[in-house]
Amino acid sequence: MTSNRRLTYLDSVQDDRCRRYLPPKRVVSSQDAEGVEKLIGSYERQAFFNGVSKNCILMPGGWIILDFGIELNGGIRLTTAPCDSQAQVRIRFGESVSETCGQPNNDHSIHDGIYLIARMGMTDIGNTGFRFVRIDLPENSEKPLPLIGMQAVAIYRDLEYAGNFKCSDKRLNQIWQTAAYTVHLNMQDYIYDGIKRDRLVWMGDLHPEIKVILAVFDDNKIVPDSLDFLRDRTALPLVMNNISSYSCWWVIVQHDWYWHHGDLTYLRQQKDYLLALLKQFSEYIGADGAEQLPGRRFLDWPSQASPEATHAGLQGLMFWTMNCGEKLCRYLNEPATAELCRIAASRLGRHCPDAAGYKQAAAMQAVSGLVDAAQINRDVLAVNPLEGLSTFLGYYTLQARAMAGDHAGALDVIRRYWGAMLDFGATTFWEDFDLRWTENAFRIDELPVPGKKDIHADFGNYCYKGLRHSLCHGWAGGPAAWMIEHLAGMKILEPGAKTVEVKPNLAGLDWLEGSFPTPCGPVKITAEKGKKPEITKPEGITVLLK
């Protein structure tokens, strides 16, 4: 008898991701290329020797720009028909059409390169973030290049969307789907900040991303994997990613993870590091209660120009951190460190610096409980509400407005700020965005238009200038979590989500449907104007309908 066997490589690691082949959706433009339309919708990814082949022929000096219809992580497969020799081609990946027409930045992943193509075979190229691809055959090429097919090779985690949101406003539905997809695409081997750039695990970025993951996905082992990755590479007294505030975010995420899952075994694995880190943080408070986080002081990029705003935001972040630290220590039965955190939070609470008009800093103070949210909303957030936003801390401005009861104001920002990216062709949300960029600008899925601004290449600041700007950044996905929490009204009341409060807020909508994943299964709600909400829940979960 023979037993069933499975091929296994010793000392190997399995990739939790899957691969899918996607055909191009449209030809954006081409020159000196015949039969380009044969590439559209074609799944031909295997070369063959005999038989009739309906090839696309790319002539020397010619080029093709293809649109795959949606932002992807991965690369492409070029399949060539029998020809006399190999060919060299230039491949440019783009998150915008203009990126494929310029000189894409090759930081962190290769977006622009010269490749040798097999002469009757399949050639896989690229590992990056893109939607558009341009292929150029140099003018000095001796022969045309016959292409049987070109597909995108999409690499992603095949996860069920256990959390969902849908309502009577189609624009909000599209924003929710785009926000959830933005974070999903960044769930690769670890949680990335962006699939083009940086493709790194940044602790600050992780908090809004993990809020979305907790609101959308059941299978989220990637969260503790990413948290442990940073912990294990940051020996105290060093701080995560060399940014002191990012170690604050690690404490807050540990609290949010425990609150959602109630996994005391995992929390105990963090104990030694957590207690030492909290003691370290307790020493970063001045006699007046002001935070004194050392080293690189970072809240977010737009507030970098203001030390006052940075301090105000970090004060709120530290206050939040020590309050979370106290709770975690009580769950761990560590009363001494819990008391240390309580005293530290009390000291921090006596100092409330002015946010200097910066929405991100003010929102951080409100969300942390340092300042009354209604006051922050009235004095800062509702003043010119679409100015001074960032996609990163924009999530916390939405949180603060909801805490103040201003759901309508938050929804207006979501529709007009995040929605404007959709109006300009986005299928994922961007590293940063300013509505002023849209003035006399062309869409990202269009060829450059003479006399108009290039919304990708012409704008951006700090580390995201021009084409270096990431158009798929996980920290921009906050509206997906916000809608489930504040419109569907899902709120966990005890660790492990054993009790969930459901308090829907239609905020002018005619109806909404929402589901929220818990360790026991999703809690679901259907709410319609003038009717009593309908709730379904799994066994083991208590739901309090408000």
Residue pairs with C-beta under 8 A, 6 or more apart in sequence:
15 189
16 157
16 189
16 222
17 155
17 156
17 157
17 158
17 188
17 189
18 155
18 156
18 157
18 158
19 74
19 153
19 154
19 155
20 153
20 154
20 156
21 43
21 45
21 77
21 151
21 152
21 153
21 154
22 68
22 69
22 72
22 151
22 152
22 154
23 39
23 40
23 41
23 42
23 43
23 68
23 149
23 151
23 152
24 39
24 40
24 41
24 42
24 66
24 67
24 68
24 150
24 151
24 152
25 40
25 41
25 67
25 68
25 69
26 40
26 66
26 67
26 69
27 36
27 37
27 39
27 40
27 64
27 65
27 66
27 67
28 65
28 66
28 67
28 97
28 132
28 445
28 447
29 64
29 65
29 447
30 36
30 62
30 63
30 64
30 65
31 61
31 62
31 63
32 58
32 59
32 60
32 61
32 62
32 63
33 56
33 57
33 58
33 59
33 62
33 63
33 64
34 56
34 57
34 59
35 54
35 55
35 56
35 57
36 56
36 64
38 54
38 55
38 56
39 56
39 64
39 66
39 147
39 149
39 150
42 148
42 149
42 151
43 149
43 151
44 79
44 148
44 149
45 77
45 79
45 122
45 149
45 151
46 79
46 122
47 79
47 80
47 81
47 82
47 118
47 120
47 121
47 122
47 148
48 148
49 82
49 120
53 81
53 146
53 148
55 81
55 146
55 147
55 148
56 64
56 146
56 147
56 148
57 144
57 145
57 146
57 147
58 64
58 135
58 137
58 144
58 145
58 146
58 147
59 137
59 144
60 137
60 138
60 139
60 140
60 141
60 142
60 143
60 144
61 137
61 138
61 139
61 141
62 136
62 137
63 134
63 135
63 136
63 137
64 134
64 135
65 97
65 100
65 101
65 132
65 133
65 134
65 447
66 132
66 133
66 134
66 135
66 150
67 97
67 131
67 132
67 445
68 130
68 131
68 132
68 133
68 152
69 131
69 427
70 131
70 427
71 95
71 129
71 130
71 131
71 181
71 185
71 195
71 427
71 428
71 471
71 472
72 129
72 130
72 131
72 152
72 154
72 185
73 128
73 129
73 154
73 155
73 156
73 185
73 188
73 195
74 126
74 127
74 128
74 152
74 153
74 154
74 155
74 156
75 93
75 124
75 125
75 126
75 127
75 128
75 152
75 153
76 91
76 124
76 125
76 126
76 133
76 150
76 151
76 152
76 153
77 122
77 123
77 124
77 125
77 149
77 150
77 151
77 153
78 89
78 117
78 122
78 123
78 125
78 135
78 147
78 149
78 150
79 121
79 122
79 123
79 147
79 148
79 149
79 150
80 87
80 117
80 118
80 119
80 120
80 121
80 123
80 145
80 146
80 147
80 148
81 120
81 146
81 147
81 148
82 119
82 120
82 146
83 119
83 120
83 143
83 145
83 146
84 119
84 143
85 119
85 142
85 143
86 116
86 117
86 118
86 119
87 116
87 117
87 119
87 137
87 141
87 143
87 145
88 114
88 115
88 116
88 117
88 138
88 141
89 114
89 115
89 117
89 135
89 136
89 137
89 138
89 145
90 112
90 113
90 114
90 115
90 134
90 135
90 136
90 138
91 112
91 113
91 115
91 125
91 126
91 133
91 134
91 135
92 99
92 100
92 101
92 104
92 111
92 112
92 133
92 134
92 136
93 99
93 100
93 104
93 111
93 112
93 126
93 128
93 129
93 130
93 132
93 133
94 100
94 101
94 104
94 111
94 130
94 131
94 132
94 133
94 134
95 129
95 130
95 131
95 132
95 196
95 444
95 456
95 470
95 471
95 472
96 131
96 132
96 425
96 444
96 445
96 455
96 456
96 457
96 471
97 132
97 444
97 445
97 446
97 447
97 448
98 444
98 447
98 448
98 454
98 456
98 457
98 467
99 111
99 132
99 456
99 457
99 467
100 132
100 133
100 134
101 134
101 447
101 448
102 457
102 467
103 112
103 467
104 111
104 112
104 467
105 111
105 197
105 466
105 467
105 468
106 112
106 113
107 197
107 198
107 468
108 196
108 197
108 198
108 199
108 200
109 127
109 128
109 129
109 196
109 197
109 199
110 126
110 127
110 128
111 128
111 130
111 196
113 125
115 123
115 125
116 123
117 123
117 145
124 153
126 153
127 155
128 195
128 196
129 185
129 194
129 195
129 196
129 197
129 470
129 471
129 472
130 152
130 196
131 427
131 445
132 445
133 150
133 152
135 150
137 144
137 145
155 188
156 184
156 185
156 187
156 188
157 184
157 187
157 188
157 219
157 222
159 184
159 187
159 217
159 218
159 219
160 217
160 218
160 219
161 180
161 216
161 217
162 216
162 217
162 218
162 515
162 517
162 522
163 215
163 216
163 217
163 484
163 514
163 515
163 516
163 517
163 522
164 216
164 513
164 514
164 515
165 173
165 176
165 480
165 483
165 484
165 487
165 488
165 512
165 513
165 514
165 515
166 173
166 176
166 512
166 513
166 514
167 173
167 487
167 509
167 510
167 511
167 512
167 513
168 509
168 510
168 511
168 512
169 415
169 509
171 415
171 419
171 422
172 411
172 414
172 415
172 483
172 509
174 422
175 414
175 415
175 418
175 419
175 422
175 479
176 479
176 480
176 483
178 418
178 422
178 426
178 427
178 428
178 429
179 212
179 418
179 429
179 476
179 477
179 478
179 479
179 480
180 212
180 216
180 477
180 480
181 427
181 428
182 428
182 429
182 472
182 473
182 474
182 476
182 477
183 209
183 212
183 213
183 216
183 474
183 477
183 480
184 216
184 217
185 195
185 428
185 472
185 474
186 192
186 193
186 194
186 195
186 209
186 472
186 473
186 474
187 213
187 217
187 222
188 195
188 199
190 201
190 222
190 225
190 226
190 229
191 201
191 205
191 206
191 209
191 210
191 213
191 222
191 223
191 226
191 474
192 198
192 199
192 200
192 201
192 474
193 199
193 200
193 201
193 202
193 205
193 470
193 473
193 474
193 475
194 431
194 470
194 472
194 473
194 474
195 470
195 472
196 470
196 471
196 472
197 468
197 470
198 470
201 226
201 229
201 230
202 241
202 246
203 230
203 240
203 241
203 243
203 246
203 247
203 249
203 250
203 253
204 241
204 243
204 245
204 246
204 249
204 298
204 300
204 392
204 475
205 392
205 473
205 474
205 475
206 226
206 227
206 249
206 253
207 249
207 252
207 253
207 256
208 392
208 395
208 474
208 475
208 476
208 477
208 478
208 481
209 474
209 475
209 477
210 223
210 253
210 256
210 257
211 256
211 395
211 478
211 481
212 474
212 477
212 478
212 480
212 481
213 220
213 222
213 223
214 220
214 223
214 256
214 257
214 260
214 481
214 517
215 480
215 481
215 484
215 485
215 490
215 516
215 517
216 480
216 481
216 484
216 517
217 517
218 517
223 253
223 257
224 257
224 266
227 250
227 253
227 254
227 257
230 240
230 241
230 250
231 240
231 250
231 270
231 273
234 240
234 247
236 273
236 276
236 277
236 280
237 280
239 246
239 247
239 295
240 246
240 247
240 249
240 250
242 295
242 296
243 295
243 296
243 298
244 284
244 293
244 294
244 295
244 296
244 297
245 293
245 297
245 298
245 299
245 314
245 317
246 298
247 277
247 281
248 281
248 293
248 317
248 318
248 320
248 321
249 317
250 277
251 274
251 277
251 278
251 281
251 321
251 324
251 325
251 328
252 320
252 321
252 324
254 267
254 270
254 274
254 324
254 328
255 324
255 327
255 328
257 263
257 266
258 264
258 266
258 267
258 328
258 331
258 495
259 492
259 495
259 497
260 492
260 496
260 497
260 518
260 519
261 495
261 496
261 497
261 519
262 495
262 496
262 497
262 498
262 519
263 496
264 331
267 328
267 331
267 332
268 332
271 332
271 334
274 325
274 328
274 329
274 332
275 329
275 334
275 337
278 322
278 325
278 329
278 337
278 340
278 341
279 337
279 340
281 318
281 321
281 322
281 325
281 344
282 322
282 340
282 341
282 343
282 344
284 291
284 292
284 293
284 294
284 318
285 291
285 292
285 318
285 344
285 347
285 348
286 292
286 351
288 350
288 351
289 347
289 348
289 349
289 350
289 351
290 311
290 315
290 351
290 353
291 311
291 314
291 315
291 317
291 318
291 348
291 351
293 314
293 318
297 307
297 310
297 311
297 314
298 304
298 310
299 309
299 310
299 313
299 314
299 317
299 360
299 361
299 364
299 393
300 313
300 360
300 390
300 392
300 393
301 390
301 392
301 432
301 461
301 462
301 463
301 464
302 358
302 360
302 388
302 390
302 432
302 461
303 309
303 310
303 313
303 358
303 360
303 361
303 390
304 310
304 462
306 356
306 358
308 353
308 354
308 355
308 356
309 355
309 356
309 357
309 358
309 360
309 361
310 361
311 353
312 353
312 354
312 355
312 356
312 358
312 361
312 362
312 364
312 365
313 355
313 358
313 360
313 361
313 364
313 365
313 393
314 364
315 348
315 351
315 352
315 353
315 365
315 370
316 361
316 364
316 365
316 366
316 367
316 368
316 370
316 371
317 364
317 368
318 348
319 345
319 348
319 349
319 368
319 369
319 370
320 364
320 367
320 368
320 369
320 370
322 341
322 342
322 344
322 345
322 348
323 341
323 345
323 368
323 369
325 337
325 338
325 341
326 338
326 341
326 342
326 345
329 335
329 337
329 338
329 341
330 338
331 495
348 370
349 370
352 365
352 370
352 371
355 361
355 362
355 365
355 376
355 380
357 380
357 383
357 388
358 380
358 388
359 380
359 381
359 388
359 389
359 393
359 397
360 388
360 390
360 392
360 393
360 394
360 396
360 397
362 371
362 376
362 379
362 380
362 381
362 400
363 376
363 381
363 393
363 396
363 397
363 399
363 400
364 393
364 396
365 371
365 376
366 372
366 373
366 376
366 377
366 399
366 400
366 403
366 404
367 373
367 396
367 399
367 400
367 403
373 400
373 401
373 403
373 404
374 404
374 405
376 400
376 404
377 400
377 401
377 404
377 406
377 409
378 404
381 397
381 400
381 401
381 404
381 406
381 409
382 401
382 406
382 409
385 409
385 412
385 413
386 413
386 416
386 417
386 435
389 397
389 413
389 417
389 433
389 434
390 432
391 429
391 430
391 431
391 432
391 433
391 473
391 475
391 476
391 478
392 432
392 475
392 476
394 413
394 417
394 418
394 476
394 478
395 475
395 478
395 479
395 481
395 482
396 478
397 410
397 413
398 410
398 413
398 414
398 478
398 479
398 482
398 486
399 482
401 407
401 409
401 410
401 413
402 410
402 482
402 485
402 486
407 486
407 487
407 505
407 507
408 507
408 508
410 482
410 486
411 507
411 508
414 479
414 482
414 483
416 435
417 433
417 435
418 429
418 476
418 479
420 433
420 435
420 438
421 429
421 430
421 433
423 438
423 443
424 438
424 441
424 443
424 444
424 455
425 443
425 444
425 445
425 446
426 444
426 471
428 471
428 472
428 473
428 476
429 472
429 473
429 476
429 477
430 469
430 470
430 471
430 472
430 473
430 476
431 464
431 469
431 470
431 471
431 473
431 475
431 476
432 460
432 461
432 464
432 469
432 473
433 476
434 459
437 453
437 455
437 458
437 459
438 455
439 453
440 451
440 452
440 453
441 452
441 453
441 454
441 455
441 458
442 448
442 449
442 452
442 453
442 454
442 455
443 455
444 455
444 456
444 471
448 454
453 459
456 466
456 467
456 469
456 471
457 466
457 467
458 466
459 466
459 469
460 466
460 468
460 469
464 470
483 514
484 490
484 514
484 516
485 491
486 505
487 504
487 505
487 506
487 507
487 509
487 512
487 514
488 502
488 504
488 512
488 513
488 514
488 515
488 516
488 525
488 527
489 501
489 502
489 503
489 504
489 505
489 514
489 525
489 546
490 500
490 501
490 502
490 514
490 516
490 523
490 525
491 500
491 501
491 502
491 503
492 499
492 500
492 501
492 518
493 499
493 500
493 501
493 544
496 519
497 518
497 519
497 520
497 541
498 540
498 541
498 542
499 541
499 542
499 543
499 544
500 516
500 518
500 523
500 537
500 541
500 542
500 543
500 544
501 543
501 544
501 546
502 523
502 525
502 533
502 535
502 543
502 544
502 545
502 546
503 545
503 546
504 512
504 514
504 525
504 527
504 533
506 512
506 527
506 529
509 529
510 528
510 529
511 526
511 527
511 528
511 529
512 525
512 526
512 527
513 524
513 525
513 526
513 527
514 524
514 525
515 522
515 523
515 524
515 525
516 522
516 523
516 524
518 538
518 541
520 538
520 539
520 540
520 541
521 537
521 538
521 539
521 541
522 538
523 535
523 536
523 537
523 538
523 541
523 543
524 535
524 536
524 537
525 533
525 534
525 535
526 533
526 534
527 533
527 534
533 545
535 543
535 545
537 543
